[in-house]
Amino acid sequence: MSSRTEENYIKTLFNLANENGEINISELSKALEISIPTANSMIKKLHTKGMVNYEKYKPVTITDKGKLQAGLIIRKHRLTEMFLVEKMGFGWEVVHDIAEQMEHIKSSIFFERIDELLGYPKIDPHGSPIPDKQGRMDSLSYQKLSDCQQGYSVRLAALAHSSSDFLNYLNTRNIKLGIDLHILAIEPFDRSMTISYQDHPSEMFSQTICEKLLVERI
């Protein structure tokens, strides 16, 4: 059975993996705000448990066993976030920290019951896919709002970034998943966009914001 610290490592490794499934120790230490020697020591420990592949001076990769472990942790986290929003009325900007604590509960039947009560959701409150009971996670194909063209009508499907500051910002602009966005104009200089949605006939969004909004054409 993995410790809470080991679970945090394997989840972070999973989230940091690039297209080739590789993670640099320096990236891991930065993400977890720890020293490189500390990160290296834990990687060696995870290697002995079969969670990662480790060779000195080479990027780390996660084994199938490690991916399963990471998927199950992420499943618990995202189910918790969905339960807090859908059943307890929490805002999407406050649920992450609570879910960070809940994801380490070992009882699988507890989360199976949450899944059942929610009607087996496929995504969490931020649009991220919820892994199934085998730790498998669908890959959702969305595009950044910043990559869309003037005249497009799109639907907000997910967020590429879900910090509380960003979510609070979206709350002030009445932006939530499922709303339709209409691109009225794009500023050539800085790629900021003028958007209309719901009862907002014209709102300006910076490129930084648009890069964090994942959408699908309608």
N, C-alpha and C positions, 0 to 999 in steps of 0.2 A: 504494500500500500504506500503510495507516494505521500510525502509531507506537503503541507500547504506551500512551503517555499518551492519545492520541486514542481508543484502544479503551476505556480506563477511563472517559473522558468519555461516550462514546456509550452504553456499558452503563449507566452511572449515570443518564443522561438517560432511557433507556428504563424503568428501574425506578422513577424518580420521577414519570413522566408521570401526570397525573390522568385522570379519565374522559373529558375532552375532548382528551386528548393533549398538554396544556400543562405546561410546567415553568418556574418562576421562577428567574432567575439566582441569587437569594439562597438558594433551596433547594439548588441545585447546589453553590454555594460552601460551604454548611454540610455537605453530605454528603461532599464531598471534602476538607473542612478546608483550604480555600484562600481567598484574598481574592476579593471580587467583581470587581475589575478583572482579576485573573488568569483567573477563570472567563469573563468577558466576552470577553477576548482570544481564548481557545480557541474559544468559540462562534462568533466571527466567522470563524475559520479553518475550522471545520467547515461553516459556511455556504457558504464559497467552494468547498468540496469536494462540496457538494450533500447533506450529511448532515442538516442541520437548516434550518429556516426561521427567520430572525432579522430582527426589526425593532426599532429602538430603542424602549425603554420598554414593550415588549410581551412576553408570555410566549413562550418558545421552543417550537417543535413539531419533531418528528422527521419527516423525509421517508421515503418508502418505501425509498430506498437506505439511509438510516440505520437503519431498523427491521431490514432484512435483515442489516446489519453487526452490530447488537446481538444479534439472534437467533442468529447463528452463534457469537458470542463466548460467549453464555450456554450454547449447546449444548456447546461444548468444556468449559466449566466444569462443567456438571452431569454430563456423561459421565465426566469425570475423577473427580468425587466418587463416582459409582456404582462405577467400577472400583476405586478405593481401598478402598471398603467391601466390595464383593462378591468381589473377586479377591485383595486384599492384606490383608484383615482389619483395616483401620483402623476406629476408632470414628467414628461420624457427627459427633462433636464436634471432630475435628481435621482434617477433610479440606478445609475451606474455604480455608485459607491456602495449601495445596499447589495446589489447583485455580486459585487466583488467579494463580499463576505459570504453570501449564500452559496456561491459556486463551489465552496469547499465542503459542503454537506455531503456525506457519503451515501445516504439512503437513496437508491435509485427509484424505489417505489414512491417516494415523496414527489419527485419530479415527474414521474409518470402520471401521478394524480393531477398535478398542475397542468400538464399537457392536455389531459382529458378535460379538465374544467374549462380550459381555454378553447377547446374545439380543435386541437392539433394544429396550431398556427405554423406557417412556413417561414415567417419573418418576425423579427423583433420590432419594438416601437420605432427604431431608427432605420428600418428597412433591410437590416442585415439578415441573411438566411440562418435559420435555426437548424443545427445538425439533428439527424434522426437518432434513434436509440443505439445505433451501431457507430455513432460518431461521424457518419457520412454527411457531407454538407454540399448542397447544390451550389453551383456557381451561377450567379445572376449577371446577365449581360445588360448593363445600362451605359449610357454615355453621360459625360459631364455636361452640365448646362453651358459651360464655357466653350464647348466644342460645337454647339448648335449654331444655326444660321438665323439671320433676321427673317421674320415671317413664320418661323416654326411655332407650332403649338405642341406643348409637351406636358407630361404628367410627372410630378415629383414622386419618385419611387423609393429613394433611399438617400442616405447621407454618407459621404466619404469621410466625414469627420464628425464626431459627436461629443466634443467637450462641452461642459456645462455652459461656458461662456458663449460658444457658438449657438447652442440650443436656446439660451436666453435671448440672444440676438434675434433668432428666427421667431421666437415668441412675440417680440416687440413688433415684428413685421407681419404677424398673423400667417406665417408660413408653416405648413404641416404636410405630412405625407398625404398623397392622393389629390392634392389641389392641381388644377390646370394652370399652366403658365404660358403666356403668349408674348413672344419676343417682338417688341415693337421697333427697337433700334439697337445698334451696336456701335459704340464709340471706337473709331479706328485707332486712336492714340493709345488707349489703355485697355481696350476690350471690355469696358464696363457696359452693362446692358440695361436698357429701359424695358421693364416688364409690366404687363397688366395681369391681374388675377383677382378673382372674386370681386369684392367691392373696392379694389385698388386699381384705378384706371391707368396709373403711370407711376412706377417706382423704379429708382435707380439702384442697381446692384453692382458692386465692384467685381473685378475678375477673380479676386481671392474668394469671394462668396460663391460665385458661379462655379468655380472649380470644385467646391465641396457639395454641390447639389447634383445628385444623380437622377437622370430622367429617362423617360421613354416617349417616343413620338405617339401622338394621338391623331 
